[in-house]
Amino acid sequence: MQKEYIVDGVSKEIEWWLDQRIKKIREDRHDTMEINPFMAPLIFAIHGHESFYDLADFLLGGHFSIGHATGFGKLIDEKILPKVFGTIKLDKKLRSRGIFNEACFDNIDHVVNKNGKEYLLSLKASKWTIQLGQAVELNRSFKEIRDLFFAAQHTHDHIIIATFYGKTENLTDKYRLVKGISFGADHKVYNLENYVTVLSGVRFWSWLGDHPDTQFWVLEGILKGIERRKEALQEAQELMHNFRKSFSDKYSRFINKDHTINWKGFLEHSNG
């Protein structure tokens, strides 16, 4: 897969994603954000805030951070992988018929055709995504998929379980448990080492793009998309700045003459 194709494809999807996030910032009503008056002094103390502008910066970051992270995960899963790398996203339509209608395929996200083989891809957000119960359940589901392969019910040669950032060796032991590798307690898992491979970070991107520099090409596409949307991003930054200022002005009356904060008045304002 050529570098230029990946860089241009990723940048196009990044531009679309940035437009969606900017639209969210533009439409969001920050003045309706609830503030916990009991936590506010704790946040000030823990983070060394010196003004309500600092508090607004913290709250605004938290307000959007989950949405950004969730949105980026969907960007990789629903846009970049299928549109740039040619994977087949298992959407509702594909799952409604044939072998993918089987429950054991619920945790499979994509089909990847590479070098004459058909791989099943289960994409996870990070090294912490899988908990103990989920690992055991995934192992059992993947065993069912392997058994169906051996019974010639489908032609998918292998399962890849992957995270798109981090190092494979730093993943929690739950990822080994998915493969049936159990140290210590007996979790009654099946050995799937010959059918399930775990990849993360550079190993995942190198496998997906058939080149060791694939992750750098993806990053280059991200930076190119950012550059192309620079003007729109400026608007978003100005909106964020205006919110911080209006928040700070709104609560400035609770700053005492000695520059301490009247937390009691802040509480009464919030709770009555």
Secondary structure, 3 states (H helix, E strand, C coil): CCHHHHHHHHHHHHHHHHHHHHHHHHHCCHHHCCCCCCCHHHHHHHHCCCCHHHHHHHHHHHHHHHHHHHHHHHHHHHHHHHHHHCCEECCHHHHCCHHHHCHHHCCCCEEEEECCEEEEEEEECCCCCCCHHHHHHHHHHHHHHHHHHHCCCCCCCEEEEEECCCCHHHCCHHHHHHCCCCCCCCCCCCCCCCCEEEEECHHHHHHHHCCCCHHHHHHHHHHHHHHHCHHHHHHHHHHHHHHHHHHHHHHHHHECCCCCECHHHHHHHHHC
